[in-house]
């Protein structure tokens, strides 16, 4: 989301409009300002939304990529999302174990190992944070 530019936003709105998922509902004109275009979701968009959310959650590599779905959780099967996140927890734990094993196999001198350990700790902390975030989301979804 941090890389969302005006041109990317326009592209996505245009694509959603062409697919019939959103439509322009109002244009606000102000003096000496560009027009503001207000969009609303269509029936087709509302029907497609759950699958789009499932796809976004499934493809997400990190929890931050799921944040765009948070406001639409009422439109999805929360148990299905929780299941998907449980799989992500499992994959994250395995990835963390795999990286730990790889780190242990690296043959290097002590001077280089101290630098490697900084990155190993960074990756471990990051994956642990992802795991905790997924688990918190699962808890909220199941509540």
Rosetta silent file (secondary structure, phi, psi, omega in degrees, C-alpha in Angstrom):
SEQUENCE: XXXXXXXXXXXXXXXXXXXXXXXXXXXXXXXXXXXXXXXXXXXXXXXXXXXXXXXXXXXXXXXXXXXXXXXXXXXXXXXXXXXXXXXXXXXXXXXXXXXXXXXXXXXXXXXXXXXXXXXXXXXXXXXXXXXXXXXXXXXXXXX
SCORE:     score description
SCORE:     0.000 S_00000001
   1 L     0.000  -29.315 -178.153    0.000    0.000    0.000 S_00000001
   2 L   -63.765  -23.565 -178.800    2.900    2.345    0.645 S_00000001
   3 L   -94.007   14.906 -178.598    3.686    2.279   -3.085 S_00000001
   4 L   -77.378  114.690  178.964    0.202    3.352   -4.112 S_00000001
   5 L  -104.949  168.378  178.711    0.526    6.304   -6.445 S_00000001
   6 H   -58.973  -40.654 -179.025   -2.170    8.421   -8.032 S_00000001
   7 H   -68.713  -37.136  176.488   -1.605    6.703  -11.385 S_00000001
   8 H   -66.334  -40.540  179.138   -1.851    3.221   -9.805 S_00000001
   9 H   -62.302  -45.196  178.010   -5.015    4.228   -8.010 S_00000001
  10 H   -59.546  -44.407  179.683   -6.510    5.522  -11.270 S_00000001
  11 H   -57.703  -47.252 -178.115   -5.516    2.268  -13.006 S_00000001
  12 H   -66.772  -41.226  177.202   -7.220    0.159  -10.328 S_00000001
  13 H   -63.110  -41.249  178.883  -10.370    2.289  -10.308 S_00000001
  14 H   -62.876  -44.574  179.947  -10.483    2.096  -14.098 S_00000001
  15 H   -63.782  -42.845  179.293  -10.046   -1.694  -14.039 S_00000001
  16 H   -66.458  -35.386  177.505  -12.762   -2.113  -11.378 S_00000001
  17 H   -67.064  -44.827  179.735  -15.082    0.165  -13.361 S_00000001
  18 H   -62.930  -31.534  178.948  -14.513   -1.787  -16.581 S_00000001
  19 L   -82.781   -5.014  178.194  -15.305   -5.035  -14.747 S_00000001
  20 L    80.170   17.571 -177.723  -18.512   -3.479  -13.451 S_00000001
  21 L   -87.123  -26.773  175.329  -17.463   -3.736   -9.794 S_00000001
  22 E  -136.419  161.332  176.121  -17.648   -0.009   -9.052 S_00000001
  23 E  -145.549  151.651  176.551  -19.318    2.962  -10.691 S_00000001
  24 E   -71.800  128.456 -178.555  -19.026    6.692  -10.421 S_00000001
  25 E  -111.618  -17.207 -177.879  -21.936    7.975   -8.349 S_00000001
  26 E  -163.484  146.538  172.684  -21.091   11.639   -8.011 S_00000001
  27 E  -122.235  123.798  179.324  -18.722   14.320   -9.226 S_00000001
  28 E  -102.629  121.540  179.864  -18.015   17.206   -6.869 S_00000001
  29 L  -108.252  128.601  176.753  -16.878   20.372   -8.591 S_00000001
  30 L  -125.827  148.271 -179.256  -15.160   23.108   -6.645 S_00000001
  31 L   -64.489  135.245  177.390  -13.805   26.355   -7.921 S_00000001
  32 L    61.063   24.486  178.591  -10.069   26.282   -8.697 S_00000001
  33 L  -137.705  150.771  175.185   -9.820   22.602   -7.746 S_00000001
  34 L   -64.913  152.545  177.382   -9.857   19.381   -9.743 S_00000001
  35 L   -62.121  143.829  174.526  -13.154   17.503   -9.820 S_00000001
  36 E  -103.528  127.070 -179.175  -13.631   14.887   -7.096 S_00000001
  37 E  -104.492  124.223  179.191  -15.085   11.622   -8.329 S_00000001
  38 E  -103.024  127.878 -178.653  -17.071    9.552   -5.819 S_00000001
  39 E  -113.072  152.720  175.317  -17.385    5.828   -6.565 S_00000001
  40 E  -133.207  154.860  179.679  -19.682    3.191   -5.136 S_00000001
  41 E   -77.901  141.659  178.625  -19.642   -0.578   -5.249 S_00000001
  42 L   -93.605  172.856  175.566  -22.110   -2.240   -7.622 S_00000001
  43 H   -60.056  -40.630  178.197  -24.091   -5.429   -7.062 S_00000001
  44 H   -63.822  -40.060  177.767  -21.555   -7.257   -9.242 S_00000001
  45 H   -65.026  -42.338  178.706  -18.720   -5.816   -7.158 S_00000001
  46 H   -63.058  -38.123  179.254  -20.413   -6.829   -3.928 S_00000001
  47 H   -70.074  -35.010 -178.130  -20.856  -10.364   -5.291 S_00000001
  48 H   -82.276  -19.007 -173.560  -17.201  -10.593   -6.395 S_00000001
  49 H   -55.202  -48.416 -178.803  -15.784   -9.079   -3.204 S_00000001
  50 H   -56.239  -46.466 -179.626  -15.537  -12.264   -1.088 S_00000001
  51 H   -64.884  -34.573  177.442  -13.511  -14.152   -3.715 S_00000001
  52 H   -65.257  -37.884  178.625  -11.273  -11.126   -4.200 S_00000001
  53 H   -68.399  -45.707  178.327  -10.634  -11.060   -0.455 S_00000001
  54 H   -57.738  -43.292 -179.516   -9.904  -14.799   -0.331 S_00000001
  55 H   -64.229  -41.586  179.383   -7.481  -14.412   -3.230 S_00000001
  56 H   -63.320  -45.016  179.293   -5.740  -11.460   -1.569 S_00000001
  57 H   -64.266  -44.059 -178.544   -5.330  -13.346    1.717 S_00000001
  58 H   -61.545  -42.598 -176.052   -4.112  -16.476   -0.066 S_00000001
  59 H   -80.382  -16.322 -175.091   -1.514  -14.594   -2.124 S_00000001
  60 L   -60.509  132.670  177.084   -0.284  -12.380    0.734 S_00000001
  61 L   -94.213  -20.315  179.789    3.335  -12.940    1.655 S_00000001
  62 L  -139.870  159.621  179.509    3.158  -10.785    4.778 S_00000001
  63 H   -59.551  -32.435 -176.643    0.397   -9.670    7.153 S_00000001
  64 H   -63.111  -25.486  179.473    0.562   -6.073    5.901 S_00000001
  65 H   -74.023  -10.616 -179.661   -0.716   -7.255    2.510 S_00000001
  66 H   -93.512  -15.651 -173.334   -3.923   -8.375    4.223 S_00000001
  67 H   -57.656  -29.573  179.527   -4.712   -5.004    5.785 S_00000001
  68 H   -65.836  -17.428 -178.602   -6.696   -3.934    2.711 S_00000001
  69 H   -90.971  -14.593 -171.069   -9.192   -6.708    3.504 S_00000001
  70 H   -56.533  -41.719 -177.549   -9.834   -5.765    7.124 S_00000001
  71 H   -72.032   -4.607 -176.887  -12.729   -3.414    6.397 S_00000001
  72 H  -120.553   19.037 -178.518  -14.585   -6.102    4.455 S_00000001
  73 H   -62.597  -23.322  179.739  -14.439   -9.044    6.852 S_00000001
  74 H   -70.429  -11.077 -177.722  -18.229   -8.943    7.251 S_00000001
  75 H   -99.230    1.721 -175.344  -18.540  -10.117    3.625 S_00000001
  76 L  -123.516  167.219  173.286  -16.491  -13.299    3.960 S_00000001
  77 L   -79.666  107.402 -175.418  -16.554  -16.634    5.731 S_00000001
  78 H   -63.747  -32.804  177.343  -14.375  -15.846    8.752 S_00000001
  79 H   -64.353  -37.928  178.499  -13.669  -19.533    9.367 S_00000001
  80 H   -65.868  -42.541  177.651  -12.270  -19.819    5.850 S_00000001
  81 H   -64.052  -43.729  179.496  -10.012  -16.796    6.408 S_00000001
  82 H   -59.468  -42.888  178.360   -8.909  -18.203    9.785 S_00000001
  83 H   -60.427  -44.745  179.714   -8.048  -21.517    8.104 S_00000001
  84 H   -60.988  -41.185  179.806   -6.005  -19.699    5.454 S_00000001
  85 H   -69.835  -34.396  175.892   -4.136  -17.785    8.165 S_00000001
  86 H   -61.625  -39.268  176.219   -3.503  -20.998   10.127 S_00000001
  87 H   -64.304  -37.553  178.377   -1.773  -22.382    7.013 S_00000001
  88 H   -65.725  -37.417  176.184    0.301  -19.201    6.875 S_00000001
  89 H   -61.593  -46.937  179.185    1.352  -19.718   10.505 S_00000001
  90 H   -59.093  -46.288  179.740    2.468  -23.261    9.669 S_00000001
  91 H   -63.784  -39.099  179.918    4.416  -22.080    6.615 S_00000001
  92 H   -64.648  -43.414  178.079    6.016  -19.267    8.600 S_00000001
  93 H   -62.428  -42.977  179.337    7.159  -21.674   11.331 S_00000001
  94 H   -64.595  -44.369  179.529    8.589  -24.061    8.747 S_00000001
  95 H   -60.367  -40.420  179.424   10.339  -21.235    6.914 S_00000001
  96 H   -64.317  -43.270  177.000   11.827  -20.053   10.200 S_00000001
  97 H   -62.784  -44.062 -179.765   13.098  -23.570   10.977 S_00000001
  98 H   -61.709  -44.802  179.860   14.504  -23.930    7.452 S_00000001
  99 H   -65.767  -37.174  176.444   16.328  -20.615    7.640 S_00000001
 100 H   -61.789  -42.119  178.700   17.726  -21.519   11.043 S_00000001
 101 H   -65.083  -41.363  178.311   19.059  -24.790    9.635 S_00000001
 102 H   -62.986  -45.249  179.834   20.593  -22.988    6.660 S_00000001
 103 H   -56.598  -42.800 -178.429   22.212  -20.438    8.966 S_00000001
 104 H   -67.052  -25.890 -178.063   23.790  -23.244   11.009 S_00000001
 105 H   -84.985  -14.170 -178.098   25.251  -24.829    7.855 S_00000001
 106 L   -69.989  123.487  177.895   26.985  -21.678    6.640 S_00000001
 107 L   -96.796  119.853 -178.934   30.702  -22.036    7.086 S_00000001
 108 L  -157.025  168.537  178.178   32.366  -18.721    7.724 S_00000001
 109 L   -79.392  166.776 -176.687   34.827  -17.039   10.028 S_00000001
 110 H   -62.872  -35.381 -179.024   33.773  -15.430   13.308 S_00000001
 111 H   -63.155  -43.094 -179.957   34.107  -11.907   11.940 S_00000001
 112 H   -74.364  -36.779 -178.816   31.619  -12.593    9.144 S_00000001
 113 H   -58.745  -35.995 -179.790   29.349  -14.689   11.366 S_00000001
 114 H   -61.982  -34.258  177.456   28.708  -11.666   13.616 S_00000001
 115 H   -75.532  -41.192  177.248   27.249   -9.808   10.635 S_00000001
 116 H   -59.891  -37.679 -177.578   25.318  -12.826    9.454 S_00000001
 117 H   -65.771  -29.589  176.441   23.810  -13.210   12.916 S_00000001
 118 H   -62.466  -45.472 -179.278   22.368   -9.692   12.685 S_00000001
 119 H   -72.627  -34.755  176.572   20.444  -10.673    9.552 S_00000001
 120 H   -63.755  -41.740  178.919   19.515  -14.067   10.950 S_00000001
 121 H   -66.799  -39.824  177.277   18.062  -12.328   14.021 S_00000001
 122 H   -59.429  -48.330 -179.201   16.245   -9.821   11.809 S_00000001
 123 H   -64.417  -41.229  179.157   14.646  -12.618    9.764 S_00000001
 124 H   -62.723  -45.868  178.906   13.759  -14.564   12.889 S_00000001
 125 H   -63.104  -42.149 -179.176   12.157  -11.508   14.522 S_00000001
 126 H   -63.648  -46.758 -179.418   10.268  -10.618   11.349 S_00000001
 127 H   -67.011  -36.261  177.168    8.879  -14.112   10.902 S_00000001
 128 H   -64.161  -40.633  177.710    7.963  -14.303   14.571 S_00000001
 129 H   -63.772  -41.615  176.536    6.098  -10.990   14.235 S_00000001
 130 H   -59.885  -47.030 -179.874    4.261  -12.315   11.165 S_00000001
 131 H   -58.761  -47.562  179.363    3.334  -15.452   13.083 S_00000001
 132 H   -62.057  -40.407 -179.805    2.050  -13.446   16.061 S_00000001
 133 H   -64.625  -46.277  177.280    0.059  -11.140   13.787 S_00000001
 134 H   -59.519  -43.752 -178.516   -1.585  -14.060   11.987 S_00000001
 135 H   -64.734  -37.449  176.619   -2.401  -15.704   15.316 S_00000001
 136 H   -66.117  -40.683  177.586   -3.980  -12.504   16.648 S_00000001
 137 H   -63.969  -42.393  178.375   -6.083  -12.191   13.498 S_00000001
 138 H   -59.217  -45.515  179.656   -7.156  -15.828   13.822 S_00000001
 139 H   -58.704  -44.282  179.686   -8.179  -15.219   17.427 S_00000001
 140 H   -66.569  -39.550 -179.984  -10.277  -12.186   16.412 S_00000001
 141 H   -65.974  -33.049 -177.741  -11.863  -14.057   13.511 S_00000001
 142 H   -88.388   -8.038 -177.687  -12.862  -16.956   15.759 S_00000001
 143 L   -72.915    0.000    0.000  -14.201  -14.747   18.573 S_00000001
